[in-house]
Amino acid sequence: MKFKNPPKESSELIYEAISLFKKNKFKNALSIFDKVLKINPSSVIALSHKAATLYELARFDEALKFCDQVLQKDPQYLHTLFYKGLVLGKMGEHEKAIGFFDKVLQTDRKHVLALYNRGIQLCKISKYEDAVKFFEKTLEVDPENSNAMYEAGRALAKLGKSKESLLWLYEQLRQMKRNQCHIITRG
């Protein structure tokens, strides 16, 4: 006699889907989040991660709808506030995106991705001096963030500050080289 495997609990499925998400297997993750939402349609975790997955699949309109569903249930859900900022930024709504990154930073002043992405959005609206400040704040939290170094250099170049720009870009190259050495020595 052959026994069927019992259905997985929604929490197990969420864990599996998040694991796939972290491995950039977004279509597989999306399929599992859909299964979870059939079991538990009001799961804030599944809804939020589905929004993030849709963002990664560049399905921004759908991602925005799921962000809104989550924020109706929990207006302070940090993960969703952050992803709504990302989605709005991709949709060209830079000022609104900044507002959502600000909401994240009100709860967690050192949220490195919110700091960095706020800087990116400021660059998109040509507020380069403010952007540099946020890239610097990013580096206070994560001193090895070569993306923040690069973006600070680019913003300074837009301000006509060539010398400062080159210093940031040089530091970024040094950081990248250090990271390569660490990777090589760790095998």
TISEMI-710652 format. One record per residue: x, y, z of N, C-alpha, C, CB in turn; residue number from 1. Coordinates in nm, 2 decimals. Each point is the difference from the previous one (the first is absolute). Glycine has a CB too. Layout:
<rs>
<r <X, Y, Z>, <X, Y, Z>, <X, Y, Z>, <X, Y, Z>, NUM> ...
</rs>
This chain:
<rs>
<r <0.08, -0.12, 0.00>, <-0.08, 0.12, 0.00>, <0.09, 0.12, 0.00>, <-0.19, -0.12, 0.12>, 1> <r <0.16, 0.22, -0.21>, <0.08, 0.12, -0.01>, <-0.07, 0.11, 0.07>, <0.09, -0.07, -0.22>, 2> <r <-0.01, 0.14, 0.31>, <-0.05, 0.11, 0.08>, <0.03, 0.13, -0.07>, <0.02, -0.13, 0.21>, 3> <r <-0.11, 0.23, -0.21>, <0.03, 0.13, -0.04>, <0.07, 0.08, 0.10>, <-0.20, 0.00, -0.15>, 4> <r <0.30, 0.08, 0.11>, <0.06, 0.09, 0.10>, <-0.10, 0.10, 0.05>, <0.22, -0.03, -0.12>, 5> <r <-0.22, 0.05, 0.25>, <-0.10, 0.10, 0.05>, <0.03, 0.14, -0.06>, <-0.03, -0.13, 0.21>, 6> <r <-0.06, 0.22, -0.22>, <0.02, 0.13, -0.06>, <0.09, 0.08, 0.10>, <-0.22, 0.00, -0.12>, 7> <r <0.31, 0.07, 0.06>, <0.09, 0.09, 0.08>, <-0.08, 0.11, 0.07>, <0.20, -0.06, -0.15>, 8> <r <-0.16, 0.09, 0.27>, <-0.05, 0.12, 0.06>, <0.04, 0.12, -0.07>, <0.00, -0.12, 0.22>, 9> <r <-0.08, 0.23, -0.21>, <0.03, 0.12, -0.07>, <0.13, 0.06, 0.05>, <-0.24, 0.04, -0.03>, 10> <r <0.28, -0.06, 0.16>, <0.12, 0.06, 0.04>, <0.12, -0.07, -0.06>, <-0.11, 0.06, 0.22>, 11> <r <0.10, -0.19, -0.24>, <0.11, -0.08, -0.07>, <0.01, 0.05, -0.15>, <-0.04, -0.20, 0.15>, 12> <r <-0.07, 0.22, -0.21>, <0.00, 0.05, -0.14>, <0.06, 0.14, -0.01>, <-0.21, -0.14, -0.05>, 13> <r <0.17, 0.22, 0.15>, <0.06, 0.14, 0.00>, <0.15, -0.01, 0.01>, <-0.21, 0.09, 0.10>, 14> <r <0.26, -0.17, -0.01>, <0.15, -0.02, 0.02>, <0.06, -0.05, -0.13>, <-0.03, -0.05, 0.24>, 15> <r <-0.03, -0.05, -0.31>, <0.05, -0.05, -0.13>, <0.00, 0.11, -0.10>, <-0.09, -0.23, 0.06>, 16> <r <-0.02, 0.31, -0.07>, <-0.01, 0.10, -0.10>, <0.11, 0.11, 0.02>, <-0.25, -0.05, -0.03>, 17> <r <0.27, 0.09, 0.16>, <0.10, 0.10, 0.03>, <0.13, -0.05, -0.04>, <-0.14, 0.09, 0.19>, 18> <r <0.17, -0.21, -0.16>, <0.13, -0.07, -0.04>, <0.02, 0.01, -0.15>, <-0.02, -0.15, 0.20>, 19> <r <-0.08, 0.12, -0.28>, <0.01, 0.01, -0.14>, <0.02, 0.15, -0.04>, <-0.15, -0.20, -0.03>, 20> <r <0.08, 0.29, 0.09>, <0.01, 0.14, -0.03>, <0.15, 0.04, 0.02>, <-0.24, 0.05, 0.07>, 21> <r <0.30, -0.09, 0.04>, <0.14, 0.04, 0.03>, <0.10, -0.06, -0.10>, <-0.06, 0.01, 0.24>, 22> <r <0.02, -0.12, -0.31>, <0.08, -0.06, -0.10>, <-0.03, 0.06, -0.14>, <0.01, -0.21, 0.14>, 23> <r <-0.09, 0.31, -0.14>, <-0.05, 0.07, -0.13>, <-0.08, -0.09, -0.09>, <0.21, 0.13, 0.01>, 24> <r <-0.28, -0.23, 0.05>, <-0.09, -0.08, -0.07>, <-0.14, 0.05, 0.02>, <0.15, -0.20, 0.03>, 25> <r <-0.17, 0.32, -0.09>, <-0.12, 0.08, 0.02>, <-0.13, -0.07, -0.05>, <0.14, 0.20, -0.01>, 26> <r <-0.14, -0.26, -0.10>, <-0.12, -0.06, -0.06>, <-0.04, -0.12, 0.09>, <0.06, 0.07, -0.23>, 27> <r <0.03, -0.15, 0.28>, <-0.03, -0.11, 0.09>, <-0.05, 0.05, 0.13>, <0.18, -0.14, -0.11>, 28> <r <-0.12, 0.25, 0.16>, <-0.04, 0.06, 0.13>, <-0.15, 0.05, -0.02>, <0.24, 0.06, 0.06>, 29> <r <-0.26, 0.01, -0.17>, <-0.14, 0.05, -0.02>, <-0.10, -0.11, 0.00>, <0.10, 0.19, -0.13>, 30> <r <-0.07, -0.30, 0.07>, <-0.10, -0.11, 0.00>, <-0.03, -0.05, 0.14>, <0.09, -0.06, -0.23>, 31> <r <0.01, 0.06, 0.31>, <-0.02, -0.05, 0.14>, <-0.07, 0.10, 0.08>, <0.21, -0.14, -0.01>, 32> <r <-0.18, 0.27, -0.01>, <-0.08, 0.11, 0.07>, <-0.15, -0.01, -0.04>, <0.21, 0.15, 0.01>, 33> <r <-0.23, -0.18, -0.13>, <-0.14, -0.02, -0.05>, <-0.07, -0.11, 0.08>, <0.06, 0.09, -0.23>, 34> <r <0.01, -0.20, 0.25>, <-0.05, -0.12, 0.07>, <-0.04, 0.04, 0.14>, <0.14, -0.16, -0.14>, 35> <r <-0.04, 0.24, 0.21>, <-0.02, 0.04, 0.13>, <-0.13, 0.09, 0.01>, <0.25, -0.01, 0.04>, 36> <r <-0.26, 0.10, -0.14>, <-0.12, 0.09, 0.01>, <-0.13, -0.07, -0.03>, <0.15, 0.18, -0.07>, 37> <r <-0.15, -0.30, 0.01>, <-0.12, -0.08, -0.02>, <-0.04, -0.06, 0.14>, <0.06, -0.05, -0.24>, 38> <r <0.05, 0.01, 0.32>, <-0.03, -0.05, 0.13>, <-0.04, 0.11, 0.10>, <0.17, -0.19, -0.05>, 39> <r <-0.09, 0.30, 0.04>, <-0.02, 0.11, 0.10>, <0.00, 0.13, -0.08>, <0.10, -0.13, 0.19>, 40> <r <-0.21, 0.18, -0.25>, <0.00, 0.12, -0.08>, <0.03, 0.13, 0.07>, <-0.17, -0.12, -0.13>, 41> <r <0.17, 0.11, 0.26>, <0.03, 0.13, 0.08>, <0.14, 0.00, 0.06>, <-0.24, 0.02, 0.05>, 42> <r <0.33, -0.12, -0.10>, <0.13, 0.00, 0.06>, <0.09, 0.12, -0.05>, <-0.02, -0.25, 0.00>, 43> <r <0.04, 0.34, 0.10>, <0.08, 0.12, -0.03>, <0.14, -0.04, -0.05>, <-0.13, 0.13, 0.17>, 44> <r <0.19, -0.23, -0.11>, <0.13, -0.04, -0.05>, <0.00, -0.04, -0.14>, <0.06, -0.07, 0.23>, 45> <r <-0.15, -0.02, -0.27>, <-0.01, -0.05, -0.13>, <-0.04, 0.11, -0.10>, <-0.07, -0.22, 0.08>, 46> <r <-0.02, 0.31, -0.04>, <-0.04, 0.11, -0.09>, <0.12, 0.09, -0.02>, <-0.23, -0.01, 0.08>, 47> <r <0.30, 0.04, 0.02>, <0.12, 0.09, -0.01>, <0.11, -0.06, -0.08>, <-0.06, 0.10, 0.22>, 48> <r <0.09, -0.22, -0.20>, <0.10, -0.07, -0.08>, <-0.04, -0.02, -0.15>, <0.08, -0.11, 0.21>, 49> <r <-0.21, 0.09, -0.23>, <-0.05, -0.01, -0.13>, <0.02, 0.14, -0.07>, <-0.17, -0.18, 0.06>, 50> <r <0.15, 0.29, 0.01>, <0.02, 0.13, -0.06>, <0.15, 0.01, -0.04>, <-0.19, 0.10, 0.14>, 51> <r <0.28, -0.14, -0.05>, <0.14, 0.01, -0.02>, <0.04, -0.08, -0.12>, <0.04, 0.04, 0.24>, 52> <r <-0.10, -0.16, -0.25>, <0.03, -0.09, -0.11>, <-0.04, 0.06, -0.13>, <-0.02, -0.20, 0.15>, 53> <r <-0.10, 0.25, -0.16>, <-0.05, 0.07, -0.12>, <0.09, 0.12, -0.04>, <-0.24, -0.07, 0.06>, 54> <r <0.29, 0.14, 0.04>, <0.09, 0.11, -0.03>, <0.13, -0.06, -0.07>, <-0.09, 0.13, 0.21>, 55> <r <0.14, -0.24, -0.15>, <0.12, -0.06, -0.06>, <-0.02, -0.05, -0.14>, <0.07, -0.06, 0.23>, 56> <r <-0.20, 0.03, -0.26>, <-0.04, -0.05, -0.14>, <-0.04, 0.12, -0.09>, <-0.07, -0.22, 0.10>, 57> <r <0.09, 0.34, -0.05>, <-0.03, 0.12, -0.07>, <-0.15, 0.01, -0.04>, <0.23, 0.00, -0.09>, 58> <r <-0.31, -0.05, 0.18>, <-0.15, 0.01, -0.01>, <-0.05, 0.10, 0.10>, <-0.02, -0.25, -0.08>, 59> <r <0.06, 0.37, 0.05>, <-0.02, 0.11, 0.10>, <-0.14, 0.03, 0.03>, <0.21, 0.09, -0.09>, 60> <r <-0.30, -0.08, -0.01>, <-0.14, 0.03, 0.03>, <-0.06, -0.11, 0.10>, <-0.03, 0.11, -0.23>, 61> <r <0.06, -0.23, 0.21>, <-0.05, -0.11, 0.09>, <0.07, 0.01, 0.13>, <-0.04, -0.15, -0.19>, 62> <r <0.16, 0.18, 0.19>, <0.08, 0.01, 0.13>, <-0.07, 0.11, 0.09>, <0.22, -0.08, -0.11>, 63> <r <-0.25, 0.20, 0.04>, <-0.06, 0.11, 0.07>, <-0.13, -0.04, 0.06>, <0.11, 0.16, -0.16>, 64> <r <-0.19, -0.24, 0.09>, <-0.13, -0.04, 0.06>, <0.02, -0.09, 0.12>, <-0.10, 0.01, -0.23>, 65> <r <0.20, -0.09, 0.23>, <0.02, -0.09, 0.12>, <0.06, 0.08, 0.11>, <0.03, -0.19, -0.15>, 66> <r <0.05, 0.29, 0.12>, <0.05, 0.09, 0.11>, <-0.11, 0.07, 0.06>, <0.21, 0.03, -0.12>, 67> <r <-0.31, 0.02, 0.04>, <-0.11, 0.07, 0.06>, <-0.09, -0.09, 0.09>, <0.00, 0.15, -0.20>, 68> <r <-0.01, -0.28, 0.15>, <-0.08, -0.09, 0.09>, <0.06, -0.02, 0.13>, <-0.07, -0.12, -0.20>, 69> <r <0.20, 0.11, 0.20>, <0.07, -0.02, 0.13>, <-0.01, 0.12, 0.09>, <0.16, -0.16, -0.11>, 70> <r <-0.14, 0.28, 0.05>, <0.00, 0.12, 0.08>, <-0.14, 0.04, 0.05>, <0.20, 0.07, -0.14>, 71> <r <-0.30, -0.13, 0.07>, <-0.14, 0.02, 0.06>, <-0.01, -0.08, 0.13>, <-0.09, 0.04, -0.23>, 72> <r <0.15, -0.16, 0.23>, <0.00, -0.08, 0.12>, <0.09, 0.04, 0.11>, <-0.06, -0.19, -0.15>, 73> <r <0.18, 0.24, 0.11>, <0.10, 0.04, 0.09>, <0.08, 0.12, -0.06>, <0.02, -0.24, 0.10>, 74> <r <-0.06, 0.36, -0.07>, <0.06, 0.12, -0.06>, <0.15, 0.02, 0.03>, <-0.22, 0.10, 0.01>, 75> <r <0.27, -0.17, 0.09>, <0.14, 0.02, 0.04>, <0.09, -0.12, -0.04>, <-0.08, 0.14, 0.19>, 76> <r <0.03, -0.23, -0.27>, <0.07, -0.12, -0.03>, <0.13, 0.03, -0.08>, <-0.21, -0.14, -0.01>, 77> <r <0.32, 0.14, 0.07>, <0.13, 0.06, -0.05>, <0.04, -0.06, -0.14>, <0.07, 0.03, 0.24>, 78> <r <-0.08, -0.16, -0.25>, <0.04, -0.07, -0.13>, <-0.08, 0.06, -0.11>, <0.06, -0.21, 0.13>, 79> <r <-0.19, 0.23, -0.11>, <-0.09, 0.05, -0.11>, <0.02, 0.15, -0.02>, <-0.16, -0.18, 0.06>, 80> <r <0.18, 0.25, 0.04>, <0.03, 0.15, -0.02>, <0.13, 0.01, -0.08>, <-0.10, 0.06, 0.22>, 81> <r <0.20, -0.14, -0.20>, <0.12, 0.01, -0.08>, <-0.03, -0.04, -0.14>, <0.14, -0.06, 0.20>, 82> <r <-0.20, -0.05, -0.22>, <-0.03, -0.05, -0.14>, <-0.09, 0.10, -0.08>, <0.03, -0.24, 0.08>, 83> <r <-0.13, 0.30, -0.01>, <-0.08, 0.10, -0.06>, <0.08, 0.12, -0.05>, <-0.20, -0.07, 0.14>, 84> <r <0.30, 0.11, -0.06>, <0.10, 0.10, -0.04>, <0.07, -0.04, -0.13>, <0.02, 0.07, 0.24>, 85> <r <0.03, -0.20, -0.24>, <0.07, -0.05, -0.12>, <-0.09, 0.00, -0.12>, <0.14, -0.14, 0.14>, 86> <r <-0.26, 0.09, -0.13>, <-0.10, 0.00, -0.11>, <-0.03, 0.14, -0.05>, <-0.10, -0.21, 0.10>, 87> <r <0.07, 0.30, -0.01>, <-0.03, 0.13, -0.05>, <0.12, 0.07, -0.07>, <-0.16, 0.02, 0.20>, 88> <r <0.28, -0.05, -0.15>, <0.11, 0.05, -0.07>, <0.02, -0.05, -0.14>, <0.11, 0.02, 0.22>, 89> <r <-0.14, -0.15, -0.24>, <0.01, -0.06, -0.13>, <-0.11, 0.06, -0.09>, <0.10, -0.21, 0.10>, 90> <r <-0.21, 0.25, -0.04>, <-0.12, 0.05, -0.08>, <0.02, 0.15, -0.02>, <-0.15, -0.17, 0.09>, 91> <r <0.26, 0.23, -0.05>, <0.03, 0.14, -0.03>, <-0.06, 0.09, 0.11>, <0.01, -0.05, -0.24>, 92> <r <-0.07, 0.00, 0.34>, <-0.06, 0.08, 0.11>, <0.11, 0.02, 0.11>, <-0.24, -0.09, -0.05>, 93> <r <0.34, 0.17, 0.02>, <0.12, 0.01, 0.08>, <-0.03, 0.07, 0.14>, <0.13, 0.01, -0.21>, 94> <r <-0.22, 0.10, 0.20>, <-0.03, 0.07, 0.13>, <-0.08, -0.10, 0.09>, <0.00, 0.22, -0.12>, 95> <r <-0.09, -0.29, 0.07>, <-0.08, -0.10, 0.08>, <0.09, -0.11, 0.05>, <-0.21, 0.05, -0.14>, 96> <r <0.30, -0.09, 0.06>, <0.10, -0.11, 0.04>, <0.08, 0.05, 0.12>, <0.01, -0.09, -0.23>, 97> <r <0.03, 0.22, 0.22>, <0.08, 0.06, 0.12>, <-0.08, 0.00, 0.12>, <0.12, 0.14, -0.16>, 98> <r <-0.25, -0.11, 0.15>, <-0.09, 0.00, 0.12>, <-0.01, -0.14, 0.06>, <-0.13, 0.18, -0.11>, 99> <r <0.13, -0.29, 0.03>, <0.00, -0.13, 0.06>, <0.13, -0.04, 0.06>, <-0.17, -0.06, -0.17>, 100> <r <0.28, 0.10, 0.11>, <0.13, -0.02, 0.07>, <0.01, 0.08, 0.13>, <0.11, -0.05, -0.23>, 101> <r <-0.17, 0.16, 0.23>, <0.00, 0.08, 0.13>, <-0.08, -0.07, 0.11>, <0.02, 0.21, -0.14>, 102> <r <-0.13, -0.27, 0.10>, <-0.08, -0.08, 0.10>, <0.08, -0.12, 0.05>, <-0.21, 0.07, -0.12>, 103> <r <0.29, -0.13, 0.04>, <0.08, -0.11, 0.05>, <0.11, 0.06, 0.09>, <-0.03, -0.13, -0.21>, 104> <r <0.09, 0.24, 0.18>, <0.10, 0.06, 0.08>, <-0.05, 0.06, 0.13>, <0.12, 0.05, -0.21>, 105> <r <-0.25, -0.02, 0.22>, <-0.06, 0.04, 0.12>, <0.00, -0.11, 0.11>, <-0.14, 0.16, -0.13>, 106> <r <0.13, -0.28, 0.08>, <0.00, -0.12, 0.08>, <0.14, -0.05, 0.03>, <-0.23, -0.06, -0.09>, 107> <r <0.31, 0.06, -0.02>, <0.14, -0.06, 0.01>, <0.09, 0.10, -0.07>, <-0.08, -0.24, 0.00>, 108> <r <0.14, 0.33, 0.08>, <0.09, 0.11, -0.06>, <0.12, -0.06, -0.07>, <-0.07, 0.15, 0.19>, 109> <r <0.11, -0.28, -0.16>, <0.12, -0.06, -0.06>, <-0.04, -0.10, -0.11>, <0.12, 0.04, 0.21>, 110> <r <-0.24, -0.03, -0.27>, <-0.04, -0.10, -0.10>, <0.08, 0.04, -0.13>, <-0.23, -0.03, 0.10>, 111> <r <0.34, -0.05, -0.12>, <0.10, 0.04, -0.10>, <-0.06, 0.01, -0.14>, <0.17, -0.11, 0.14>, 112> <r <-0.26, 0.02, -0.17>, <-0.06, 0.00, -0.13>, <-0.10, 0.12, -0.02>, <0.02, -0.25, -0.01>, 113> <r <-0.09, 0.29, 0.11>, <-0.08, 0.12, -0.01>, <0.08, 0.12, -0.01>, <-0.17, -0.11, 0.14>, 114> <r <0.28, 0.12, -0.07>, <0.09, 0.11, -0.01>, <0.06, 0.02, -0.14>, <0.06, -0.03, 0.24>, 115> <r <-0.01, -0.09, -0.29>, <0.06, 0.00, -0.13>, <-0.11, 0.03, -0.11>, <0.17, -0.17, 0.08>, 116> <r <-0.28, 0.11, -0.08>, <-0.10, 0.02, -0.10>, <-0.07, 0.14, 0.01>, <-0.04, -0.24, 0.00>, 117> <r <0.04, 0.30, 0.12>, <-0.04, 0.14, 0.01>, <0.09, 0.09, -0.08>, <-0.10, -0.05, 0.23>, 118> <r <0.23, 0.02, -0.21>, <0.11, 0.07, -0.08>, <-0.02, -0.01, -0.15>, <0.15, -0.03, 0.19>, 119> <r <-0.18, -0.09, -0.23>, <-0.03, -0.03, -0.15>, <-0.11, 0.08, -0.05>, <0.09, -0.23, 0.03>, 120> <r <-0.20, 0.24, 0.05>, <-0.12, 0.07, -0.04>, <0.03, 0.15, 0.00>, <-0.15, -0.18, 0.09>, 121> <r <0.23, 0.23, 0.00>, <0.04, 0.14, 0.00>, <0.08, 0.04, -0.13>, <0.00, 0.00, 0.26>, 122> <r <0.08, -0.09, -0.30>, <0.07, 0.02, -0.13>, <-0.09, 0.01, -0.11>, <0.20, -0.12, 0.09>, 123> <r <-0.30, 0.03, -0.09>, <-0.10, 0.00, -0.11>, <-0.07, 0.13, -0.02>, <-0.03, -0.24, 0.04>, 124> <r <0.02, 0.32, 0.07>, <-0.07, 0.13, -0.01>, <0.10, 0.11, 0.01>, <-0.21, -0.09, 0.10>, 125> <r <0.34, 0.06, -0.12>, <0.11, 0.10, -0.01>, <0.03, 0.07, 0.13>, <-0.06, 0.03, -0.24>, 126> <r <0.03, -0.09, 0.35>, <0.04, 0.05, 0.13>, <0.13, -0.07, 0.05>, <-0.25, 0.05, 0.06>, 127> <r <0.36, -0.01, -0.13>, <0.12, -0.08, 0.02>, <0.07, 0.03, 0.13>, <0.03, 0.01, -0.24>, 128> <r <-0.04, 0.11, 0.29>, <0.06, 0.03, 0.13>, <-0.07, -0.09, 0.11>, <0.06, 0.24, -0.07>, 129> <r <-0.19, -0.24, 0.07>, <-0.07, -0.08, 0.10>, <0.03, -0.15, -0.02>, <-0.18, 0.17, 0.01>, 130> <r <0.19, -0.21, -0.14>, <0.03, -0.14, -0.03>, <0.14, -0.04, 0.06>, <-0.14, 0.02, -0.21>, 131> <r <0.24, 0.07, 0.20>, <0.13, -0.03, 0.05>, <-0.01, -0.03, 0.15>, <0.11, 0.14, -0.18>, 132> <r <-0.19, -0.05, 0.25>, <-0.02, -0.02, 0.15>, <-0.05, -0.14, 0.03>, <-0.04, 0.25, 0.02>, 133> <r <-0.06, -0.30, -0.10>, <-0.05, -0.13, 0.03>, <0.09, -0.11, -0.04>, <-0.22, 0.09, -0.04>, 134> <r <0.31, -0.07, -0.06>, <0.10, -0.10, -0.03>, <0.10, 0.00, 0.11>, <-0.03, 0.03, -0.25>, 135> <r <0.06, 0.08, 0.31>, <0.09, 0.01, 0.11>, <-0.06, -0.07, 0.13>, <0.10, 0.21, -0.09>, 136> <r <-0.23, -0.19, 0.11>, <-0.06, -0.07, 0.11>, <0.00, -0.15, -0.02>, <-0.15, 0.20, 0.04>, 137> <r <0.13, -0.24, -0.17>, <0.01, -0.14, -0.03>, <0.13, -0.06, 0.04>, <-0.16, 0.03, -0.19>, 138> <r <0.27, 0.05, 0.16>, <0.13, -0.05, 0.03>, <0.04, 0.01, 0.15>, <0.06, 0.08, -0.23>, 139> <r <-0.13, 0.00, 0.30>, <0.01, 0.00, 0.15>, <-0.04, -0.14, 0.05>, <-0.03, 0.25, 0.02>, 140> <r <-0.08, -0.30, -0.07>, <-0.06, -0.12, 0.04>, <0.08, -0.12, -0.06>, <-0.23, 0.11, 0.02>, 141> <r <0.26, -0.10, -0.15>, <0.07, -0.11, -0.07>, <0.12, 0.06, -0.07>, <-0.22, -0.13, -0.03>, 142> <r <0.34, 0.14, 0.10>, <0.11, 0.07, -0.06>, <0.06, -0.06, -0.12>, <0.05, 0.07, 0.23>, 143> <r <-0.09, -0.20, -0.26>, <0.06, -0.06, -0.12>, <-0.10, -0.01, -0.12>, <0.14, -0.13, 0.16>, 144> <r <-0.24, 0.21, -0.15>, <-0.10, 0.01, -0.11>, <0.05, 0.07, -0.12>, <-0.18, -0.01, 0.17>, 145> <r <0.24, -0.07, -0.26>, <0.06, 0.06, -0.12>, <-0.11, 0.07, -0.09>, <0.19, -0.17, 0.01>, 146> <r <-0.31, 0.12, -0.01>, <-0.10, 0.07, -0.08>, <-0.03, 0.14, 0.05>, <-0.10, -0.22, -0.05>, 147> <r <0.10, 0.24, 0.18>, <-0.02, 0.13, 0.06>, <0.12, 0.09, -0.04>, <-0.14, -0.09, 0.19>, 148> <r <0.26, 0.04, -0.19>, <0.12, 0.07, -0.03>, <-0.01, 0.05, -0.15>, <0.14, -0.13, 0.17>, 149> <r <-0.18, 0.04, -0.26>, <-0.01, 0.03, -0.14>, <-0.11, 0.10, -0.02>, <0.07, -0.23, -0.06>, 150> <r <-0.19, 0.22, 0.12>, <-0.11, 0.09, -0.02>, <0.04, 0.14, 0.06>, <-0.17, -0.19, 0.00>, 151> <r <0.24, 0.19, 0.11>, <0.04, 0.13, 0.06>, <0.10, 0.07, -0.10>, <-0.03, -0.09, 0.23>, 152> <r <0.12, 0.01, -0.29>, <0.09, 0.06, -0.10>, <-0.08, 0.05, -0.12>, <0.18, -0.16, 0.07>, 153> <r <-0.27, 0.09, -0.12>, <-0.08, 0.05, -0.11>, <-0.08, 0.12, 0.03>, <-0.02, -0.23, -0.08>, 154> <r <-0.04, 0.24, 0.20>, <-0.08, 0.12, 0.04>, <0.10, 0.12, 0.01>, <-0.17, -0.15, 0.12>, 155> <r <0.28, 0.13, -0.06>, <0.10, 0.11, 0.01>, <0.04, 0.05, -0.14>, <0.08, -0.10, 0.22>, 156> <r <-0.06, 0.00, -0.32>, <0.04, 0.04, -0.13>, <-0.11, 0.09, -0.06>, <0.13, -0.21, -0.03>, 157> <r <-0.26, 0.17, 0.05>, <-0.11, 0.08, -0.05>, <0.00, 0.14, 0.06>, <-0.14, -0.21, -0.03>, 158> <r <0.19, 0.23, 0.15>, <0.01, 0.13, 0.07>, <0.13, 0.07, -0.05>, <-0.12, -0.09, 0.20>, 159> <r <0.20, 0.03, -0.29>, <0.12, 0.07, -0.05>, <0.12, -0.01, 0.10>, <-0.15, 0.15, -0.12>, 160> <r <0.14, -0.24, 0.22>, <0.10, -0.02, 0.10>, <0.09, -0.12, -0.04>, <-0.15, 0.10, 0.18>, 161> <r <0.23, -0.07, -0.29>, <0.08, -0.11, -0.06>, <0.10, -0.07, 0.10>, <-0.03, 0.12, -0.22>, 162> <r <0.10, -0.04, 0.30>, <0.10, -0.05, 0.09>, <-0.07, -0.09, 0.10>, <0.15, 0.20, -0.03>, 163> <r <-0.25, -0.16, 0.09>, <-0.07, -0.08, 0.10>, <-0.06, -0.12, -0.06>, <-0.05, 0.20, 0.13>, 164> <r <0.00, -0.19, -0.25>, <-0.06, -0.11, -0.07>, <0.10, -0.11, -0.03>, <-0.16, 0.16, -0.11>, 165> <r <0.28, -0.11, 0.06>, <0.10, -0.10, -0.02>, <0.05, -0.07, 0.12>, <0.07, 0.14, -0.19>, 166> <r <-0.07, -0.07, 0.31>, <0.04, -0.06, 0.12>, <-0.10, -0.11, 0.04>, <0.11, 0.21, 0.07>, 167> <r <-0.24, -0.19, -0.08>, <-0.09, -0.10, 0.03>, <0.01, -0.12, -0.10>, <-0.16, 0.18, 0.09>, 168> <r <0.18, -0.15, -0.22>, <0.01, -0.11, -0.09>, <0.12, -0.08, 0.02>, <-0.13, 0.14, -0.17>, 169> <r <0.24, -0.07, 0.20>, <0.13, -0.07, 0.04>, <-0.02, -0.09, 0.12>, <0.13, 0.19, -0.10>, 170> <r <-0.20, -0.14, 0.20>, <-0.03, -0.08, 0.12>, <-0.08, -0.12, -0.03>, <0.02, 0.20, 0.14>, 171> <r <-0.12, -0.18, -0.23>, <-0.08, -0.12, -0.05>, <0.09, -0.10, -0.06>, <-0.20, 0.15, -0.03>, 172> <r <0.29, -0.11, -0.06>, <0.08, -0.10, -0.06>, <0.09, -0.07, 0.10>, <0.00, 0.14, -0.21>, 173> <r <0.05, -0.07, 0.30>, <0.09, -0.06, 0.11>, <-0.09, -0.10, 0.08>, <0.14, 0.20, 0.02>, 174> <r <-0.26, -0.17, 0.01>, <-0.09, -0.09, 0.07>, <-0.03, -0.12, -0.08>, <-0.10, 0.19, 0.12>, 175> <r <0.08, -0.18, -0.25>, <-0.03, -0.11, -0.08>, <0.12, -0.09, -0.01>, <-0.16, 0.13, -0.13>, 176> <r <0.28, -0.07, 0.12>, <0.12, -0.08, 0.00>, <0.02, -0.08, 0.13>, <0.10, 0.17, -0.16>, 177> <r <-0.12, -0.10, 0.27>, <0.01, -0.07, 0.13>, <-0.10, -0.12, 0.01>, <0.07, 0.22, 0.11>, 178> <r <-0.19, -0.20, -0.16>, <-0.10, -0.10, 0.00>, <0.04, -0.12, -0.08>, <-0.18, 0.17, 0.04>, 179> <r <0.24, -0.14, -0.16>, <0.05, -0.11, -0.08>, <0.11, -0.08, 0.07>, <-0.06, 0.14, -0.21>, 180> <r <0.15, -0.07, 0.28>, <0.10, -0.07, 0.07>, <-0.05, -0.09, 0.11>, <0.15, 0.19, -0.05>, 181> <r <-0.26, -0.14, 0.12>, <-0.06, -0.08, 0.10>, <-0.06, -0.13, -0.06>, <-0.05, 0.21, 0.14>, 182> <r <-0.02, -0.19, -0.26>, <-0.06, -0.12, -0.06>, <0.10, -0.10, -0.04>, <-0.18, 0.15, -0.08>, 183> <r <0.29, -0.10, 0.02>, <0.11, -0.09, -0.04>, <0.06, -0.07, 0.12>, <0.05, 0.15, -0.20>, 184> <r <-0.02, -0.08, 0.30>, <0.07, -0.07, 0.12>, <-0.10, -0.09, 0.07>, <0.15, 0.20, 0.02>, 185> <r <-0.28, -0.18, -0.03>, <-0.09, -0.09, 0.07>, <-0.03, -0.12, -0.08>, <-0.10, 0.19, 0.11>, 186> <r <0.14, -0.19, -0.23>, <-0.01, -0.12, -0.09>, <-0.14, -0.02, -0.04>, <0.18, -0.10, 0.11>, 187> 
</rs>
